[in-house]
Amino acid sequence: MKMIQQLDDEDKQTIFKLIDKMLTNKKFKDFFSKNIAAL
């Protein structure tokens, strides 16, 4: 986490967007796999 603190704000925003996107994609995959399994 110290590495992130050394970055400027624009870089932080980019990293957080990437992390957010990865988490969202994982939620989507979990959601789809659960719903497809339920069919």
C-alpha distance matrix in Angstrom:
0.0 3.8 5.3 5.3 6.7 9.1 10.5 13.6 14.3 16.1 13.5 11.1 14.2 14.8 11.6 12.0 15.7 15.2 13.2 15.9 18.6 17.6 17.7 20.9 22.4 21.8 23.4 26.3 26.8 27.0 29.3 31.6 31.8 32.7 35.3 36.8 37.2 39.0 41.5
3.8 0.0 3.8 5.4 5.1 6.6 9.2 12.4 13.9 16.1 13.6 11.8 15.4 16.2 13.5 14.4 18.0 17.7 16.3 19.0 21.6 20.9 21.2 24.3 25.8 25.4 27.1 29.8 30.4 30.7 33.0 35.2 35.5 36.5 39.0 40.4 40.9 42.7 45.2
5.3 3.8 0.0 3.8 5.4 5.4 6.9 10.6 12.6 14.0 11.0 10.1 13.7 13.9 11.3 13.1 16.4 15.7 14.9 18.0 20.1 19.5 20.4 23.4 24.5 24.5 26.5 28.9 29.4 30.1 32.4 34.3 34.7 36.1 38.4 39.6 40.3 42.4 44.6
5.3 5.4 3.8 0.0 3.8 5.4 5.4 8.5 9.5 11.1 8.4 6.6 10.2 10.8 8.4 9.8 13.1 13.1 12.4 15.0 17.4 17.3 18.0 20.7 22.2 22.5 24.2 26.5 27.4 28.2 30.2 32.2 32.9 34.2 36.3 37.7 38.6 40.4 42.6
6.7 5.1 5.4 3.8 0.0 3.8 5.5 7.9 9.1 11.8 10.0 8.0 11.6 13.2 11.4 12.1 15.6 16.2 15.4 17.6 20.3 20.5 20.9 23.4 25.3 25.6 26.9 29.4 30.5 31.1 32.9 35.1 36.0 37.0 39.1 40.7 41.6 43.2 45.5
9.1 6.6 5.4 5.4 3.8 0.0 3.8 6.7 9.4 11.6 9.7 9.2 12.9 13.9 12.6 14.2 17.3 17.6 17.5 19.9 22.1 22.3 23.3 25.8 27.3 27.8 29.5 31.6 32.7 33.5 35.4 37.4 38.2 39.5 41.6 43.0 44.0 45.8 47.9
10.5 9.2 6.9 5.4 5.5 3.8 0.0 3.8 6.6 8.0 5.9 6.3 9.8 10.5 9.9 11.9 14.5 14.9 15.5 17.7 19.6 20.3 21.6 23.7 25.1 26.0 27.7 29.6 30.8 32.0 33.7 35.4 36.5 38.0 39.8 41.1 42.4 44.2 46.0
13.6 12.4 10.6 8.5 7.9 6.7 3.8 0.0 3.8 5.6 5.5 6.3 8.9 10.3 10.9 12.4 14.5 15.7 16.7 18.3 20.2 21.5 22.7 24.3 26.0 27.4 28.8 30.4 31.9 33.3 34.6 36.3 37.8 39.2 40.7 42.1 43.7 45.3 47.0
14.3 13.9 12.6 9.5 9.1 9.4 6.6 3.8 0.0 3.8 5.4 5.0 6.2 8.7 9.9 10.5 12.2 14.3 15.3 16.2 18.2 20.0 20.9 22.1 24.1 25.7 26.7 28.2 30.1 31.4 32.4 34.3 36.0 37.2 38.5 40.1 41.8 43.1 44.8
16.1 16.1 14.0 11.1 11.8 11.6 8.0 5.6 3.8 0.0 3.8 5.4 5.2 6.4 8.8 10.0 10.7 12.6 14.5 15.3 16.6 18.6 20.1 21.0 22.6 24.6 25.8 26.9 28.7 30.4 31.3 32.8 34.7 36.2 37.3 38.7 40.6 42.0 43.5
13.5 13.6 11.0 8.4 10.0 9.7 5.9 5.5 5.4 3.8 0.0 3.8 5.4 5.1 6.3 8.6 9.9 10.7 12.4 14.1 15.3 16.7 18.5 19.8 21.1 22.8 24.4 25.7 27.1 28.8 30.1 31.6 33.1 34.8 36.1 37.3 39.0 40.8 42.3
11.1 11.8 10.1 6.6 8.0 9.2 6.3 6.3 5.0 5.4 3.8 0.0 3.8 5.4 5.2 6.1 8.5 9.9 10.5 12.0 14.1 15.4 16.4 18.0 19.8 21.1 22.4 24.1 25.7 27.0 28.3 30.1 31.6 32.9 34.4 35.9 37.4 38.9 40.7
14.2 15.4 13.7 10.2 11.6 12.9 9.8 8.9 6.2 5.2 5.4 3.8 0.0 3.8 5.5 5.2 6.1 8.6 9.9 10.3 12.1 14.2 15.2 16.1 18.1 19.9 20.8 22.1 24.2 25.6 26.5 28.2 30.0 31.4 32.5 34.0 35.8 37.2 38.8
14.8 16.2 13.9 10.8 13.2 13.9 10.5 10.3 8.7 6.4 5.1 5.4 3.8 0.0 3.8 5.5 5.2 6.3 8.7 9.8 10.5 12.4 14.3 15.2 16.4 18.5 20.0 20.9 22.6 24.4 25.5 26.8 28.5 30.3 31.4 32.6 34.5 36.1 37.5
11.6 13.5 11.3 8.4 11.4 12.6 9.9 10.9 9.9 8.8 6.3 5.2 5.5 3.8 0.0 3.8 5.4 5.1 6.2 8.5 9.8 10.6 12.4 14.1 15.3 16.6 18.4 19.9 21.1 22.7 24.2 25.7 27.0 28.7 30.2 31.4 33.0 34.7 36.4
12.0 14.4 13.1 9.8 12.1 14.2 11.9 12.4 10.5 10.0 8.6 6.1 5.2 5.5 3.8 0.0 3.8 5.4 5.0 5.9 8.4 9.8 10.4 12.0 14.0 15.3 16.4 18.1 19.8 21.0 22.2 24.1 25.6 26.9 28.3 29.9 31.4 32.9 34.7
15.7 18.0 16.4 13.1 15.6 17.3 14.5 14.5 12.2 10.7 9.9 8.5 6.1 5.2 5.4 3.8 0.0 3.8 5.5 5.0 6.0 8.6 9.8 10.3 12.0 14.1 15.2 16.2 18.2 19.8 20.7 22.2 24.1 25.6 26.6 28.0 29.9 31.3 32.8
15.2 17.7 15.7 13.1 16.2 17.6 14.9 15.7 14.3 12.6 10.7 9.9 8.6 6.3 5.1 5.4 3.8 0.0 3.8 5.4 5.1 6.2 8.6 9.8 10.5 12.3 14.3 15.2 16.5 18.4 19.8 21.0 22.5 24.3 25.6 26.7 28.4 30.2 31.7
13.2 16.3 14.9 12.4 15.4 17.5 15.5 16.7 15.3 14.5 12.4 10.5 9.9 8.7 6.2 5.0 5.5 3.8 0.0 3.8 5.4 5.1 6.2 8.5 9.9 10.6 12.4 14.2 15.4 16.6 18.3 20.0 21.1 22.6 24.3 25.6 27.0 28.7 30.6
15.9 19.0 18.0 15.0 17.6 19.9 17.7 18.3 16.2 15.3 14.1 12.0 10.3 9.8 8.5 5.9 5.0 5.4 3.8 0.0 3.8 5.5 5.1 6.1 8.6 9.9 10.5 12.2 14.2 15.3 16.3 18.3 19.9 21.1 22.4 24.1 25.7 27.0 28.8
18.6 21.6 20.1 17.4 20.3 22.1 19.6 20.2 18.2 16.6 15.3 14.1 12.1 10.5 9.8 8.4 6.0 5.1 5.4 3.8 0.0 3.8 5.4 5.0 6.0 8.5 9.8 10.4 12.2 14.2 15.1 16.3 18.2 19.9 20.9 22.1 24.0 25.6 27.0
17.6 20.9 19.5 17.3 20.5 22.3 20.3 21.5 20.0 18.6 16.7 15.4 14.2 12.4 10.6 9.8 8.6 6.2 5.1 5.5 3.8 0.0 3.8 5.4 5.1 6.2 8.7 9.8 10.5 12.3 14.1 15.3 16.4 18.3 19.9 20.9 22.4 24.3 26.0
17.7 21.2 20.4 18.0 20.9 23.3 21.6 22.7 20.9 20.1 18.5 16.4 15.2 14.3 12.4 10.4 9.8 8.6 6.2 5.1 5.4 3.8 0.0 3.8 5.4 5.1 6.2 8.6 9.9 10.6 12.2 14.2 15.3 16.5 18.3 19.8 21.0 22.6 24.6
20.9 24.3 23.4 20.7 23.4 25.8 23.7 24.3 22.1 21.0 19.8 18.0 16.1 15.2 14.1 12.0 10.3 9.8 8.5 6.1 5.0 5.4 3.8 0.0 3.8 5.4 5.1 6.2 8.7 9.9 10.4 12.2 14.2 15.4 16.4 18.1 19.9 21.1 22.7
22.4 25.8 24.5 22.2 25.3 27.3 25.1 26.0 24.1 22.6 21.1 19.8 18.1 16.4 15.3 14.0 12.0 10.5 9.9 8.6 6.0 5.1 5.4 3.8 0.0 3.8 5.4 5.0 6.2 8.6 9.7 10.5 12.2 14.2 15.3 16.2 18.1 19.9 21.2
21.8 25.4 24.5 22.5 25.6 27.8 26.0 27.4 25.7 24.6 22.8 21.1 19.9 18.5 16.6 15.3 14.1 12.3 10.6 9.9 8.5 6.2 5.1 5.4 3.8 0.0 3.8 5.3 5.1 6.1 8.4 9.9 10.5 12.2 14.1 15.2 16.4 18.3 20.2
23.4 27.1 26.5 24.2 26.9 29.5 27.7 28.8 26.7 25.8 24.4 22.4 20.8 20.0 18.4 16.4 15.2 14.3 12.4 10.5 9.8 8.7 6.2 5.1 5.4 3.8 0.0 3.8 5.5 5.1 6.0 8.5 9.9 10.6 12.1 14.1 15.3 16.5 18.6
26.3 29.8 28.9 26.5 29.4 31.6 29.6 30.4 28.2 26.9 25.7 24.1 22.1 20.9 19.9 18.1 16.2 15.2 14.2 12.2 10.4 9.8 8.6 6.2 5.0 5.3 3.8 0.0 3.8 5.5 5.0 6.1 8.5 9.9 10.5 11.9 14.0 15.3 16.6
26.8 30.4 29.4 27.4 30.5 32.7 30.8 31.9 30.1 28.7 27.1 25.7 24.2 22.6 21.1 19.8 18.2 16.5 15.4 14.2 12.2 10.5 9.9 8.7 6.2 5.1 5.5 3.8 0.0 3.8 5.4 5.2 6.0 8.5 9.9 10.4 12.0 14.1 15.5
27.0 30.7 30.1 28.2 31.1 33.5 32.0 33.3 31.4 30.4 28.8 27.0 25.6 24.4 22.7 21.0 19.8 18.4 16.6 15.3 14.2 12.3 10.6 9.9 8.6 6.1 5.1 5.5 3.8 0.0 3.8 5.5 5.2 6.1 8.5 9.9 10.5 12.3 14.6
29.3 33.0 32.4 30.2 32.9 35.4 33.7 34.6 32.4 31.3 30.1 28.3 26.5 25.5 24.2 22.2 20.7 19.8 18.3 16.3 15.1 14.1 12.2 10.4 9.7 8.4 6.0 5.0 5.4 3.8 0.0 3.8 5.6 5.3 6.2 8.6 10.0 10.7 12.7
31.6 35.2 34.3 32.2 35.1 37.4 35.4 36.3 34.3 32.8 31.6 30.1 28.2 26.8 25.7 24.1 22.2 21.0 20.0 18.3 16.3 15.3 14.2 12.2 10.5 9.9 8.5 6.1 5.2 5.5 3.8 0.0 3.8 5.4 5.1 5.9 8.3 9.7 10.7
31.8 35.5 34.7 32.9 36.0 38.2 36.5 37.8 36.0 34.7 33.1 31.6 30.0 28.5 27.0 25.6 24.1 22.5 21.1 19.9 18.2 16.4 15.3 14.2 12.2 10.5 9.9 8.5 6.0 5.2 5.6 3.8 0.0 3.8 5.5 5.2 6.0 8.6 10.2
32.7 36.5 36.1 34.2 37.0 39.5 38.0 39.2 37.2 36.2 34.8 32.9 31.4 30.3 28.7 26.9 25.6 24.3 22.6 21.1 19.9 18.3 16.5 15.4 14.2 12.2 10.6 9.9 8.5 6.1 5.3 5.4 3.8 0.0 3.8 5.6 5.2 6.3 9.0
35.3 39.0 38.4 36.3 39.1 41.6 39.8 40.7 38.5 37.3 36.1 34.4 32.5 31.4 30.2 28.3 26.6 25.6 24.3 22.4 20.9 19.9 18.3 16.4 15.3 14.1 12.1 10.5 9.9 8.5 6.2 5.1 5.5 3.8 0.0 3.8 5.4 5.0 6.5
36.8 40.4 39.6 37.7 40.7 43.0 41.1 42.1 40.1 38.7 37.3 35.9 34.0 32.6 31.4 29.9 28.0 26.7 25.6 24.1 22.1 20.9 19.8 18.1 16.2 15.2 14.1 11.9 10.4 9.9 8.6 5.9 5.2 5.6 3.8 0.0 3.8 5.3 5.3
37.2 40.9 40.3 38.6 41.6 44.0 42.4 43.7 41.8 40.6 39.0 37.4 35.8 34.5 33.0 31.4 29.9 28.4 27.0 25.7 24.0 22.4 21.0 19.9 18.1 16.4 15.3 14.0 12.0 10.5 10.0 8.3 6.0 5.2 5.4 3.8 0.0 3.8 5.5
39.0 42.7 42.4 40.4 43.2 45.8 44.2 45.3 43.1 42.0 40.8 38.9 37.2 36.1 34.7 32.9 31.3 30.2 28.7 27.0 25.6 24.3 22.6 21.1 19.9 18.3 16.5 15.3 14.1 12.3 10.7 9.7 8.6 6.3 5.0 5.3 3.8 0.0 3.8
41.5 45.2 44.6 42.6 45.5 47.9 46.0 47.0 44.8 43.5 42.3 40.7 38.8 37.5 36.4 34.7 32.8 31.7 30.6 28.8 27.0 26.0 24.6 22.7 21.2 20.2 18.6 16.6 15.5 14.6 12.7 10.7 10.2 9.0 6.5 5.3 5.5 3.8 0.0
